[in-house]
Amino acid sequence: MDALQRCINELCLYCGKYENEHEGACDNCKWYEKKYERKTLADVLKDCAEDLVQNCKDSACFKEHEDDDGNSYYTDVCPFLDRSDGDVWTAGCLIENPEEWGITRKEV
């Protein structure tokens, strides 16, 4: 069993719906489809890179909110922000700009 399959199985275990998979409990899960599709590692990595590019296009690096006391807090912080100094505003991106990667199926 490869690493991706083990990771998906862990996600299934965490979710718990796998016990009713035969009844359609997993039909809308994005990992269910991947669990049974057989792809090469190169294709999986390509898909991951494309997902990162799309996520960076569609999402901000974090969402800022304000509590009732006027204090700011952040949610949906991108896991690729280098927050070693603790400040999301000055955090640098650990993967730079995925749009500039220039990935094509032939390169993988």
C-alpha positions as CSV (number, residue, x, y, z in Angstrom):
1,M,0.0,0.0,0.0
2,D,1.5,3.4,-0.9
3,A,1.7,6.4,1.3
4,L,-1.3,8.2,-0.4
5,Q,-3.5,5.3,0.2
6,R,-2.5,5.1,3.8
7,C,-3.2,8.8,4.3
8,I,-6.7,8.4,2.7
9,N,-7.4,5.4,4.9
10,E,-6.4,7.6,8.0
11,L,-8.8,10.3,6.8
12,C,-11.6,7.7,6.4
13,L,-10.9,6.4,9.9
14,Y,-11.0,9.9,11.3
15,C,-14.3,10.7,9.5
16,G,-15.9,7.4,10.4
17,K,-18.4,7.3,7.6
18,Y,-16.5,4.4,5.8
19,E,-18.6,1.9,7.8
20,N,-21.6,3.0,5.7
21,E,-19.7,3.4,2.5
22,H,-21.8,0.7,0.8
23,E,-24.9,2.8,1.6
24,G,-23.5,5.9,-0.1
25,A,-22.2,7.7,3.0
26,C,-19.0,8.6,1.1
27,D,-20.5,9.7,-2.2
28,N,-19.8,13.4,-1.7
29,C,-16.3,12.9,-0.2
30,K,-13.5,14.3,-2.3
31,W,-11.2,11.5,-1.0
32,Y,-13.6,8.7,-1.8
33,E,-13.0,9.0,-5.5
34,K,-9.2,9.1,-5.0
35,K,-9.3,6.1,-2.8
36,Y,-10.3,3.8,-5.6
37,E,-8.7,5.5,-8.6
38,R,-5.3,4.2,-9.5
39,K,-2.9,7.0,-10.5
40,T,0.8,7.2,-10.9
41,L,2.7,9.1,-8.3
42,A,3.6,11.7,-11.0
43,D,-0.1,12.2,-11.7
44,V,-0.9,12.6,-8.0
45,L,1.9,15.1,-7.6
46,K,0.7,17.0,-10.6
47,D,-2.9,17.1,-9.2
48,C,-1.6,18.4,-5.9
49,A,0.4,21.2,-7.5
50,E,-2.6,22.2,-9.6
51,D,-4.7,22.2,-6.4
52,L,-2.2,24.5,-4.7
53,V,-2.2,26.9,-7.7
54,Q,-6.0,27.0,-7.7
55,N,-6.2,27.5,-3.9
56,C,-3.8,30.4,-4.2
57,K,-5.9,32.0,-6.9
58,D,-9.2,31.5,-5.1
59,S,-8.3,32.2,-1.5
60,A,-6.5,34.8,0.6
61,C,-3.7,33.6,2.8
62,F,-5.9,34.2,5.9
63,K,-9.2,35.7,7.0
64,E,-9.2,38.5,9.5
65,H,-12.0,38.9,12.0
66,E,-12.7,41.2,15.0
67,D,-14.1,40.1,18.3
68,D,-16.5,42.0,20.5
69,D,-13.6,43.8,22.2
70,G,-12.1,45.0,18.9
71,N,-9.3,42.6,18.9
72,S,-8.3,41.0,15.6
73,Y,-8.0,37.3,15.2
74,Y,-7.3,35.1,12.1
75,T,-8.9,32.0,10.6
76,D,-8.3,29.9,7.6
77,V,-4.5,30.6,7.7
78,C,-2.7,29.0,4.9
79,P,-0.4,26.2,6.1
80,F,2.3,27.5,3.8
81,L,2.8,30.8,5.6
82,D,6.1,31.1,7.5
83,R,4.7,32.4,10.7
84,S,7.9,32.0,12.7
85,D,7.6,35.6,13.9
86,G,4.0,35.0,14.9
87,D,2.5,37.7,12.6
88,V,0.4,36.7,9.6
89,W,0.8,40.1,8.0
90,T,4.6,39.8,7.7
91,A,4.6,36.0,7.0
92,G,6.3,35.0,3.8
93,C,5.0,32.2,1.6
94,L,7.0,29.0,1.9
95,I,6.1,27.9,-1.6
96,E,6.5,31.3,-3.3
97,N,4.0,31.8,-6.1
98,P,2.6,28.5,-7.5
99,E,1.4,30.2,-10.6
100,E,5.0,30.8,-11.6
101,W,5.9,27.1,-11.3
102,G,5.1,26.5,-14.9
103,I,4.0,22.9,-14.3
104,T,2.7,20.9,-17.2
105,R,1.9,17.2,-17.5
106,K,5.0,16.6,-19.5
107,E,7.3,18.1,-16.8
108,V,6.2,15.7,-14.1
